[in-house]
Amino acid sequence: QVQLVESGGGLVQAGDSLRLSCVASGRTFTSFRMGWFRQAPGKERDFVAAINWNGRRTIYADSVKGRFTISRDNAKNTVYLQMNSLKPEDTAVYYCAAYYSRSDYLGRTTGEYDYWGQGTQVTVSS
């Protein structure tokens, strides 16, 4: 088991930046690939970004590529999502997710992650 706790969400204006954090506990953090997903009201939970166990491989949704950066600090059991140039369409609840794997494969679907945080709200006003 692993427990995930997100933080860092809030209300910002378009063009602003936010950094989300997700702290993991319960199992060896370096055994997990990590991902960020988001869910807007009335919509499905969508992939945002993912990072492999050692941080050397990352992937992004096209909608955030060039604006968001995923990273991890294995010494702190934490994965981050730096969000720059935020847009109103980025408004959603952001979820951290984990999957027990040290492969370089990175999943883009919710079914490819076993553990989820409770989510943190990000609201971007125009």
N, C-alpha and C positions, 0 to 999 in steps of 0.2 A: 504494500500500500504506500501511496505517497499523498501528502496533503499539499494543496496549492492555495496560496492567498495572494490575490492581486491588490494593488493599490496604485494611486497616482491619477485616477480619473478626476474629472471636474468639468466646469463650465468655462469655455474660452471663446474668443472671437476668431473668425476666419483669419487665417494667416499666422495664428499663434502656434506655439509648440507645447507638447506635453510629453512626459516620460512615464510610461507605465512600468511597474515592477511586479514580479511574481516570485514569491519566496516558496521554495519547496522544502518539505520535511518528511521524514519517515523512511526513506531508502536512499541509497547512494545516488546523488544527483547526476553524476557523470554517467550513469547507466541509462539515462533517458534522453531521447530527442524531445524537443520542446516546440510548442506552437502557440500562436495567437490567432484567435478567431473573434468575430464580432457579429452581433445580432441586433438589427434595428427592429423597431416595433412592427409586428405583422409580417416580418420576413424571416427567412431561414438563417441559420447560423453559417456565416461565410468565413472562408479561410483568409487570413491576413498575411502571416509570415511563419516560417519555421526555421529551426536551427538544429544542427546535429550535435552529438554529445560533447564534442570538443570545440565547438564554435567555428570550425573551419569551413563549414558549408551552410549556406542560407538560401532560402527561396522566398519569393514575395508574390502576392497577388498583383496583377497588372495595375489595378486601381491605386495601389500605394507605392509602387516601385519608384524609387528616386525621392520619395518623401519620408518613408518610414525606414527605420533600421532596427533589426533585431540583434541582440547580443546576449551573452551570458557571462557570468562570473562564477565559475565552479567553486571557488573558495568561499563564496557567500551563498551558494545554493540559490542563485537568483538569475532569472532571465528578465531582460528589459525589452521594451518597445519604445524607441524614440520616435515621436511623431512630429514632423515639421510641416509647415505650410498647410495646416489643417483646413478642411473644407466642411461646410454644413453637412454634406453627404457622408462624412466620417462619423456623424453622430450615431452612437450605438452603445450597447453594453459589450465590453471587451472581456474575453475569456482567455485564460491561460490553460494550456493543455499539455499532457505528457504521455509519452509512450515508451515502454521499456525496450530500448534497442540501442546498440552501438554501431549499427550499420550507417552508411552514408545516405541511405534512402530517406527522403523526407516526404511525409504525407500531406495532402491538401484537403482531405475530407475528414469530417468529424468521426467517422467510423474507424479511422486509423490512429485514434488516440483513446487511451483508457481512463485517464484521470483528468478531472476538470476542477478549476477554481469556481468561486461563487460569482465572479464577474465584477467589473468596475465600470461605472457609467461615464461616458465621454459625450459631452454636448458641445457642439460648435455652432455658435450663433453667426448670422450673416451681417 
